[in-house]
Amino acid sequence: PLPVTSVSIYDYKPSPETGVLFEIHYPEKYNVFTRVNISYWEGKDFRTMLYKDFFKGKTVFNHWLPGICYSNITFQLVSEATFNKSTLVEYSGISHEPKQHRTAPYPPRNISVRIVNLNKNNWEEQSGSYPEESFLRSQDTVGKDKLFHFTDVTPEIPSGNISSGWPDFNSSDYETTSQPYWWVSASAAPESEDELVSVLPMEYENNNTLSETEKSTSGSFSFSPVQMILSWLPPKPPTAFDGFHIHIEREENFTEYLTVDEEAHEFVAELKEPGKYKLSVTTFSSSGSCETRKSQSAKSLSFYISPSGEWIEELTEKPQHVSVHVLSSTTALMSWTSSQENYNGTIVSVVSLTCQKQKESQRLEKQYCTQVNSSKSIIENLVPGAQYQVVMYLRKGPLVGPPSDPVTFAIVPTGIKDLMLYPLGPTAVVLSWTRPYLGVFRKYVVEMFYFNPTTMTSEWTTYYEIAATVSLTASVRIANLLPAWYYNFRVTMVTWGDPELSCCDSSTISFITAPVAPEITSVEYFNSLLYISWTYGDDTTDLSHSRMLHWMVVAEGKKKIKKSVTRNVMTAILSLPPGDIYNLSVTACTERGSNTSMLRLVKL
């Protein structure tokens, strides 16, 4: 087969310690192969294997060892065929550039930290003054001490950024030499490898340019350094690694990076400054021709050293069973449980989910559009109709524990007020209403309830939806109503939340539409009796379910004669004497309204 032209190797993201993603490119036209031969050096051991699970030139290979440098990685396409009970095999050449890849080592395990208070007298100078140096001094297991600093700039007057080497006084190089220039006094010399050395630069003690006034105004340093013992276990086998990186951060502004070899499982340092510390230990692998690679970060440790030397451990547990109880339309109360009893406060972080869904010009709330943190368990200044997300943290001093699972809650909208109805005739009305000033919502939903003669059912149906605006008033025209019909109208405010909340079903108004005007069709006079007939609506008009009560027939001449007729009959007989002129009318009457036909002039 034709050879592979190019190769790319990526981390297999779910498991970069043991897995890689191979991507190979090769001529596809008229190029037949059945498997791929992968060859590589695993450290100092040569490996080769046949692999067939390539799909479109890609495959996941999850069988490597963590931290190993895999070099000279090559791919050959293999073509196989069986003929006459014998197998024919051909390998392609190698035309691509050999690759190399180092898998990530596993992180160290069981990282822990201990703080031990030291004797303050061993650190104080006779004058009570203390020079400003790095916040950290480390001590290894053979008595070597190193002073670590944050900046590379050394001021002319040694005020705190002086780097000093820490020689090994147990080695032969120092057995016959005199004391170094920065050695304080014989009493400060260590009696054993486990003791700590207090080191002050000679330039600071013997600096004649500092006056006694300057020395006295510098004040005494009251913080007693403490000893930090950081320990861990090696990564789980079979990880290949060459040491550990230690990252120490103080007050999020000062950082120390330290490296120890693979045999070290403990790091001892003296912390000379109070504050909040954050520690992490990572494994690194550097042997071989591949680039050095460190492990993914194991869980970092945090603690706080108070100015009085008190050690406050990190909070490792997140609040459990966090819930929100809505007390009113503007306040809510947080509740939670925790098995940890060593915390002395909480942080409640609140952000509005509704605010982000609205256009900035239409936002009806301002308070929680960005995340707001509070130490109170009562959340105030909430807006009716808004939806919020709350995360809670336990706090002890300046240390903050992990966040709780987010809790989402919503405030029910207050609903509209002053719902008014204005009739526009037998088949149309106008609804108008106002909303409270404090509130947030997505839309108004206008619904109506009536008996539908087509489906023979009565139910609430949505007539119209109106998008929310900053206006405090709104109105809508409702048309195509049935005359002389009973309707209930409702306007609710619907929120942005998921699920949506709405309010309120009590915002309703009922109304009976006016009837249409009857039409007089015939008038006949015979033997002092006036026969009147009329029609109402069209052929589809349903009187059986309408709110029509009766007809009122009126003949107005010298005398005014009225006659009420049941709604099922559309004829009437009036007894009128001859020789007079009458105005005839028929009125359709409902509970709340009426409508009269055109007048008909009759001369008897």
C-alpha positions in Angstrom: 0.0 0.0 0.0 1.0 3.6 -0.4 2.5 5.0 2.8 1.1 7.4 5.4 1.9 11.0 4.5 1.3 12.8 7.8 0.5 12.0 11.5 -1.0 14.0 14.3 -1.1 12.9 17.9 -3.4 14.5 20.5 -4.3 13.9 24.1 -7.3 11.7 24.7 -9.1 14.3 26.9 -10.9 11.8 29.2 -7.6 10.1 30.1 -4.5 12.0 29.0 -2.4 9.8 31.3 -3.0 6.6 29.3 -4.7 7.6 26.0 -4.0 9.4 22.8 -5.9 10.2 19.6 -4.0 9.1 16.5 -4.9 10.9 13.2 -3.2 9.7 10.1 -3.4 10.9 6.5 -2.7 8.7 3.4 -3.7 8.5 -0.3 -7.2 7.1 -0.3 -7.7 6.4 -4.0 -6.7 2.9 -5.1 -5.0 2.3 -1.8 -6.1 -0.9 -0.1 -5.0 -1.9 3.4 -6.5 -4.0 6.2 -4.5 -2.9 9.3 -2.0 -0.4 10.6 1.3 -1.2 12.1 2.3 1.1 14.9 5.9 1.1 16.0 7.5 3.2 18.8 10.0 3.3 21.6 8.5 3.2 25.1 11.3 4.7 27.0 14.1 2.3 26.2 11.9 -0.6 25.0 10.9 -1.0 21.3 7.2 -1.9 20.8 5.2 -2.7 17.7 1.6 -3.7 17.2 -1.0 -4.2 14.5 -4.1 -2.0 14.9 -7.3 -2.1 12.8 -9.8 0.2 14.6 -9.1 3.3 12.4 -12.2 5.2 11.3 -11.6 7.9 8.7 -8.0 7.9 9.7 -8.6 8.4 13.4 -8.5 6.0 16.4 -8.3 6.3 20.2 -5.4 4.3 21.7 -5.8 4.0 25.4 -3.1 1.5 26.4 0.0 3.6 27.1 1.7 4.2 30.5 1.5 7.5 32.3 4.5 9.8 32.2 6.4 7.8 29.6 8.2 9.5 26.6 7.1 7.6 23.5 9.5 8.4 20.7 10.1 7.5 17.0 6.4 6.7 16.5 5.7 5.5 13.0 2.8 4.1 11.1 2.8 1.6 8.2 -0.3 0.5 6.3 -0.5 -3.3 6.0 -2.3 -5.2 3.2 -3.2 -8.8 3.8 -4.7 -11.5 1.5 -5.2 -15.3 1.7 -4.5 -17.3 -1.5 -4.1 -21.1 -1.8 -4.2 -21.5 2.0 -1.3 -19.1 2.4 -1.3 -15.5 3.7 0.3 -12.7 1.7 1.3 -9.6 3.7 2.8 -6.4 2.4 3.9 -3.3 4.5 4.0 0.2 3.2 7.1 2.3 3.5 7.5 5.1 6.1 7.4 8.6 4.5 6.0 10.7 7.3 8.1 12.4 10.0 8.4 10.2 13.1 6.5 11.6 16.1 7.0 11.6 19.8 4.5 12.1 22.6 4.7 12.1 26.4 1.6 11.0 28.3 0.7 13.0 31.4 1.8 11.6 34.7 -0.8 11.0 37.4 -0.9 13.7 40.2 0.4 12.9 43.7 -2.0 11.4 46.2 -3.1 12.2 49.7 -1.7 15.8 49.9 -1.9 17.2 53.4 -0.5 20.1 55.3 0.4 20.6 59.0 1.3 23.8 60.8 3.6 23.8 63.8 4.1 26.9 65.9 7.8 27.8 66.5 9.5 29.4 69.4 9.3 33.1 68.7 12.5 33.8 70.6 14.5 31.9 68.1 13.4 34.4 65.4 13.7 37.8 67.2 16.8 39.9 66.9 18.0 41.6 70.1 16.9 45.0 68.9 13.4 43.6 68.1 13.7 44.6 64.5 13.2 42.1 61.6 14.2 42.6 58.0 11.6 42.2 55.2 12.4 39.0 53.3 10.4 36.5 51.4 7.4 35.1 53.2 8.8 31.6 53.0 12.0 29.7 54.0 12.2 26.1 53.1 14.2 23.3 54.8 15.0 20.0 53.2 15.7 16.7 54.9 19.5 17.1 55.1 19.7 20.4 56.7 19.9 22.6 53.6 18.0 25.8 53.9 17.0 28.0 51.0 15.4 31.4 51.1 12.9 32.1 48.3 11.8 35.5 47.0 9.1 36.9 44.8 11.1 39.6 43.0 14.4 39.7 41.3 15.1 43.3 42.1 17.4 43.9 45.0 17.0 47.4 46.5 20.1 49.4 47.5 19.1 49.4 51.1 18.3 45.7 51.9 14.6 46.1 52.8 13.2 42.7 52.0 14.1 41.3 48.6 17.6 39.9 49.4 18.3 36.4 48.0 20.6 34.4 50.2 22.0 30.9 49.6 21.7 28.3 52.3 24.9 26.1 52.3 25.0 22.6 53.8 27.0 22.9 57.0 27.1 19.2 57.4 29.2 18.8 54.2 33.0 18.8 54.2 33.2 22.1 52.4 32.3 23.9 55.5 34.0 21.9 58.2 37.3 23.9 58.2 36.1 27.3 57.0 35.1 30.3 59.1 31.5 31.3 59.7 29.9 33.0 56.7 29.4 36.7 56.8 25.6 36.5 57.3 25.8 34.2 60.3 24.1 35.9 63.2 25.7 34.4 66.3 27.0 31.1 67.6 23.9 30.6 69.6 21.8 30.5 66.4 23.8 27.5 65.0 21.7 24.3 64.7 22.3 21.5 67.1 20.9 19.0 64.8 19.6 18.6 61.3 16.0 19.1 62.4 16.6 22.5 63.9 15.9 25.7 62.0 18.4 28.5 61.3 17.5 32.1 61.7 19.4 34.1 59.0 19.8 37.8 58.8 22.0 39.5 56.2 25.1 41.2 57.7 24.5 44.3 55.6 21.3 44.9 57.5 22.9 44.6 60.9 26.0 46.7 60.0 24.4 49.2 57.8 25.8 52.5 59.3 23.7 54.6 56.9 20.5 53.8 59.0 20.2 56.2 61.9 19.0 55.1 65.3 15.8 57.1 64.7 15.1 55.1 61.5 15.7 51.9 63.3 13.3 52.8 66.1 10.6 54.0 63.8 10.7 50.7 61.9 8.9 49.1 64.8 8.9 45.6 66.1 7.5 42.7 64.1 5.1 40.8 66.2 4.3 37.8 64.0 5.9 34.5 65.0 6.9 32.4 62.0 5.3 29.0 61.8 6.5 25.8 60.3 4.6 24.3 57.4 4.9 20.6 56.7 3.5 19.6 53.4 3.4 15.9 52.7 2.1 13.6 49.9 2.2 10.2 48.5 3.7 9.3 45.0 1.2 9.0 42.1 -0.4 5.7 41.6 1.7 3.2 39.7 2.9 2.6 37.0 3.5 6.4 36.6 7.0 7.4 35.4 8.0 10.7 37.0 11.1 12.6 37.9 9.9 14.9 40.7 7.3 17.2 42.0 6.5 20.9 41.5 5.2 22.7 44.6 3.2 25.9 44.0 2.8 28.1 47.1 0.6 31.3 46.7 0.1 33.9 49.4 -2.7 36.5 49.3 -3.1 35.8 45.5 -0.3 38.3 44.8 2.9 36.4 45.7 3.9 33.0 44.4 6.7 30.6 44.9 7.5 27.7 42.6 9.6 24.9 44.0 10.9 21.6 42.6 11.8 18.5 44.6 13.0 15.1 43.3 11.0 11.9 43.0 12.2 10.6 46.3 10.8 13.5 48.3 7.4 13.1 49.9 7.5 15.9 52.3 8.4 19.6 52.1 9.1 21.7 55.2 9.1 25.5 55.2 8.8 28.3 57.6 6.1 30.8 56.8 7.3 34.3 57.9 4.2 36.2 56.9 0.6 35.9 58.0 -2.1 35.7 55.4 -4.0 33.3 53.2 -2.0 30.5 51.6 -2.9 28.2 48.7 -0.8 25.1 48.0 -0.7 22.6 45.2 1.6 19.7 44.3 2.0 18.3 40.8 4.0 15.5 39.4 6.4 16.1 36.4 8.1 13.8 34.0 11.2 14.9 32.1 13.3 11.9 31.2 13.7 11.1 27.5 13.7 13.3 24.4 10.1 14.5 24.9 9.1 17.8 26.4 8.7 17.9 30.2 5.2 17.4 31.2 3.4 17.9 34.5 0.3 16.2 35.8 -3.1 17.7 36.1 -3.4 19.7 39.2 -4.4 17.7 42.2 -6.8 19.3 44.7 -5.2 22.4 46.1 -5.1 23.1 49.8 -5.9 26.4 51.4 -5.3 27.7 54.9 -5.0 31.0 56.8 -2.3 32.1 59.2 -3.6 35.0 61.4 -1.2 37.7 62.6 -1.3 36.0 66.0 -0.2 32.7 64.5 -3.5 30.9 64.6 -3.9 28.3 61.9 -7.3 28.2 60.2 -7.8 25.1 58.0 -9.5 25.2 54.7 -13.2 24.3 54.4 -13.6 21.3 52.3 -17.3 20.6 52.5 -19.9 22.5 50.5 -23.2 23.4 52.1 -25.8 20.6 51.8 -29.6 20.7 51.3 -29.6 24.4 50.3 -33.1 25.7 49.9 -34.8 29.0 49.5 -38.0 30.0 51.2 -39.8 32.9 49.6 -41.1 35.1 52.5 -42.7 37.9 50.4 -42.6 39.3 46.9 -39.3 41.0 47.7 -37.5 38.8 50.3 -36.4 35.2 50.6 -34.7 33.2 53.3 -31.8 30.7 52.8 -31.5 27.4 54.7 -28.8 24.8 54.6 -27.1 22.0 56.5 -23.4 21.2 57.0 -21.5 18.5 59.0 -18.7 20.9 59.5 -18.9 23.0 62.6 -15.7 25.0 62.2 -17.1 27.7 60.0 -18.2 31.1 61.3 -20.1 32.6 58.4 -21.5 32.2 55.0 -21.4 33.9 51.6 -24.6 34.0 49.6 -24.1 34.8 45.9 -27.2 35.9 44.0 -27.6 36.6 40.3 -30.8 37.3 38.3 -31.4 34.9 35.4 -34.2 37.1 34.1 -32.1 40.2 33.7 -29.9 38.6 31.0 -32.9 37.6 28.9 -34.2 41.1 28.5 -33.0 43.8 26.2 -31.1 46.4 28.2 -33.6 49.1 27.3 -36.5 47.0 28.6 -34.9 45.8 31.9 -37.3 46.3 34.8 -34.8 45.2 37.5 -31.3 46.4 38.3 -30.2 45.0 41.6 -29.0 41.5 40.7 -28.2 41.9 37.0 -24.6 41.1 38.0 -23.6 38.7 40.8 -24.1 40.1 44.3 -22.4 38.6 47.3 -23.8 38.9 50.8 -23.1 37.5 54.3 -26.8 37.5 55.2 -29.1 34.5 54.9 -32.0 36.8 54.0 -32.0 37.9 50.4 -33.6 41.3 50.0 -34.6 43.7 47.2 -36.0 41.0 45.0 -38.3 41.8 42.2 -41.7 40.1 41.7 -41.6 37.9 38.6 -37.9 37.5 38.4 -35.9 34.2 38.6 -32.7 34.0 40.6 -29.9 31.6 41.0 -28.2 31.3 44.4 -24.9 29.7 45.4 -23.8 29.4 49.0 -20.3 29.1 50.4 -19.1 28.4 54.0 -16.6 30.9 55.3 -14.1 30.9 58.2 -12.1 34.0 58.5 -10.8 34.9 55.0 -11.1 31.3 53.8 -14.1 30.3 51.6 -15.2 26.7 51.1 -16.4 25.1 47.8 -19.7 26.3 46.3 -22.9 24.5 46.9 -25.0 23.2 44.1 -26.8 26.1 42.5 -30.4 26.6 43.5 -32.9 28.4 41.3 -36.0 30.1 42.6 -38.5 32.5 41.3 -40.8 35.2 42.7 -44.4 35.0 41.5 -45.4 38.1 39.7 -47.9 40.4 41.4 -50.3 40.4 38.5 -52.2 43.3 36.9 -54.6 45.7 38.5 -57.5 48.0 37.5 -58.8 45.7 34.7 -61.5 47.6 32.8 -63.8 46.7 29.9 -65.2 49.1 27.3 -67.9 47.7 24.9 -67.6 48.6 21.3 -70.9 47.1 20.1 -72.4 43.6 20.1 -69.2 41.9 18.8 -66.2 43.8 20.2 -64.8 45.2 23.5 -61.6 46.9 24.6 -59.8 45.7 27.7 -57.5 48.1 29.6 -55.3 47.6 32.7 -52.3 48.8 34.6 -49.4 46.9 36.2 -47.5 47.6 39.5 -44.3 49.6 39.1 -42.2 47.0 40.8 -42.2 43.8 38.7 -40.6 41.9 35.8 -42.4 39.7 33.3 -42.1 38.4 29.8 -45.6 39.0 28.4 -49.3 39.5 29.1 -51.6 36.7 28.1 -55.2 37.7 27.4 -57.7 34.8 27.8 -61.4 34.5 27.5 -63.9 31.9 28.7 -67.2 31.3 26.9 -69.4 28.6 25.6 -68.3 27.6 22.1 -71.4 26.5 20.1 -69.2 24.7 17.6 -67.5 22.4 20.0 -70.3 22.6 22.6 -67.7 23.1 25.4 -66.8 25.9 27.8 -63.0 26.5 28.5 -60.4 29.2 28.8 -58.7 30.0 25.5 -55.8 32.3 24.7 -56.9 35.2 22.6 -53.8 37.4 22.5 -50.2 37.7 23.9 -48.6 41.1 24.4 -44.8 41.4 24.9 -43.8 43.2 28.1 -42.8 46.9 27.9 -41.8 49.5 30.4 -45.2 51.1 30.1 -47.4 50.8 33.2 -50.6 50.6 31.1 -51.8 48.4 28.3 -54.9 47.7 26.3 -56.2 45.3 23.7 -59.2 45.2 21.4 -61.1 41.9 21.2 -63.3 41.4 18.2 -65.5 38.6 16.6 -67.5 38.1 19.7 -70.9 36.5 19.7 -73.8 38.9 20.4 -75.9 38.4 23.6 -73.2 36.0 24.9 -71.6 35.6 28.2 -67.8 36.0 28.4 -65.1 36.0 31.1 -61.9 37.8 30.3 -58.6 37.3 32.2 -55.2 39.0 31.8 -52.2 37.3 33.4 -48.5 38.2 33.7 -46.1 35.5 32.6 -42.5 35.4 33.7 -39.3 34.4 31.9 -38.6 31.5 34.2 -38.4 27.9 33.3 -41.0 26.7 34.2 -43.0 29.9 33.5 -44.9 31.4 36.4 -48.1 33.4 35.9 -50.4 35.6 38.0 -53.1 36.0 38.6 -56.3 34.0 37.9 -58.2 36.5 40.0 -57.6 39.3 37.4 -60.9 38.6 35.6 -63.9 40.6 34.4 -67.2 39.2 33.1 -69.4 40.7 30.5 -72.5 39.9 28.4 -72.3 41.3 24.9 -75.2 43.4 23.6 -77.6 41.7 21.2 -77.8 42.8 17.6 -80.9 44.8 16.5 -83.9 42.8 15.3 -85.3 43.7 11.9 -89.1 44.1 11.4 -90.1 42.1 8.3 -93.9 42.4 8.1 -96.8 44.4 9.6 -100.5 43.6 8.9 -103.6 45.2 10.4 -106.9 43.3 10.4 -110.0 43.6 12.6 -108.3 46.0 15.0 -105.4 43.7 15.4 -101.8 44.5 14.4 -99.7 41.5 13.4 -95.9 42.1 13.6 -93.1 39.7 12.5 -89.3 40.2 12.8 -86.0 38.4 12.3 -82.8 38.3 14.4 -79.2 37.8 13.1 -78.7 35.2 10.4 -79.2 31.5 9.9 -76.3 30.6 12.2 -77.5 32.7 15.1 -77.9 30.5 18.2 -80.6 31.7 20.5 -80.8 28.6 22.6 -77.4 29.2 24.3 -77.4 33.0 24.2 -78.2 35.3 27.1 -81.2 36.8 25.3 -84.1 37.1 27.7 -87.1 38.4 25.7 -88.4 40.8 23.1 -90.1 44.1 23.8 -92.6 45.2 21.2 -93.5 48.9 21.4 -96.3 50.8 19.5 -96.1 54.5 20.3 -99.0 56.8 19.1 -101.5 58.7 21.1 -101.0 55.9 23.5 -97.9 53.9 24.2 -98.4 50.2 24.1 -95.7 47.6 25.2 -95.8 43.9 25.0 -93.1 41.4 26.1 -92.5 38.4 24.0 -90.5 35.2 24.9 -87.2 34.9 23.0 -88.3 31.7 21.1 -91.2 33.6 19.3 -90.6 36.3 16.7 -94.2 37.4 16.1 -96.6 39.6 18.2 -100.3 40.7 18.0 -101.3 44.1 19.3 -104.9 45.3 19.7 -105.0 48.8 18.4 -108.0 51.0 17.5 -108.1 52.3 13.9 -107.5 55.8 12.8 -104.2 56.5 14.5 -100.5 56.6 13.5 -98.0 54.5 15.4 -94.2 54.1 15.5 -93.4 50.4 15.8 -90.1 49.0 17.3 -88.8 45.6 18.5 -86.1 45.5 21.2 -83.9 42.5 21.9 -83.2 42.4 25.7 -80.4 40.8 27.7 -79.5 41.0 31.4 -77.2 44.0 30.9 -78.2 45.5 27.6 -80.6 45.8 24.7 -80.7 46.8 21.0 -83.7 48.2 19.2 -84.7 47.8 15.6 -85.3 50.6 13.2 -88.7 52.4 13.7 -91.5 51.4 11.4 -94.3 54.1 10.9 -97.8 52.6 10.6 -101.1 54.4 9.8 -104.1 52.3 10.8 
